[in-house]
Amino acid sequence: MKKGDLEGMNFESGRGLLKSIRGDIGNNAEVQDVPSDEELELINGYTRKKFSKEDLYVFTVVLCDNDVDRDYQRFPVETLTSLEKMFVGKSGIFDHNPTAHNQTARIFSCSTKSVDGVVTATGDQYFRLEARAYIPKGRQFDDVIYAIESGIKKEVSVGCSVAFEKCSVCGEEMGKCGHKKGNIYNGKLCFGELIDPIDAYEWSFVAVPAQREAGVIKSYCQEDGRSVSMEEILKSISACEGLNLDSAQTEKLWDYIEKLKKSAADGAVYRNELKAAVRRYSAVIQPDISEKTVEKIMSGLSVRELSELKNSYEKKASGILGKCRPQLSSSKNTKEKNSNKEFKI
Ligand SMILES: [Zn+2]
């Protein structure tokens, strides 16, 4: 599966760090372009007139992911999850043409999904934020639908703001610790973790000329087009055949093993974080269930199941604790911390 070609630029503003991202319109065949019953219900929550399935065109947009981008920044999975709610209801604009005010698509659902078998540059499981959007079918929209289906409109420009950018090496605020993004420190790549999202903004379609599209595909091939693929090496190993590797292949195999080791370590960290969260929320929403029982339940769950449980508990706990929003309070703290620093001599 191809990952979204995400790129961006960013700048400071009154509302945290603005980040603009290049998203991708999903074009895999499994995705339905007719809404399901549930989707139709969600869509009709946004429209004045009731639409039927035949009136609507729906599609998937990959908004952002947890991989390190060209600016050496990334959204950790927690940020993607928080952004889900913020993107729902946001409209997408097609063109800078005079009738553009009518030509909008709207996101009606949004969720963070893991893509099996894909890891990020840092060796983590790859996650991405996928939105479902709709366009009403009809004269002025048919050109746009055609442009999406034919791949002419394949990319979208997405914007959001976050309160904090954390250094991946030391955990301090990026830019204040002396580490430089893109440099390697003790074998660890320095990049900014974008955390505590504040808001998501409208998005727009980017027309991609066919030529550029072809260029992108070509560079992908060149990157992987070395003499022997990892699959071939692994096939030989699993068949217990003797292996004759040259130095480039050995290096490739070693990189692969290192990535797997790191991925396993990160997986363990992520699992522990999820368990800690479930423990916390469980104490709030079901105080009569002992920690021991909760521990026993969690021990049999996969990471995905733990994540599901955590999300469900989180919703229930926030219902009990009232409408307190941890990311808002933390963004406020950050600002206060910053302004103090500015006035210190
Ligand atoms: Zn640092």
Residues whose N, C-alpha, C, O or C-beta is under 5 A from the ligand:
A	BS01	ZN	C167 V169 C170 G171 C177 H179
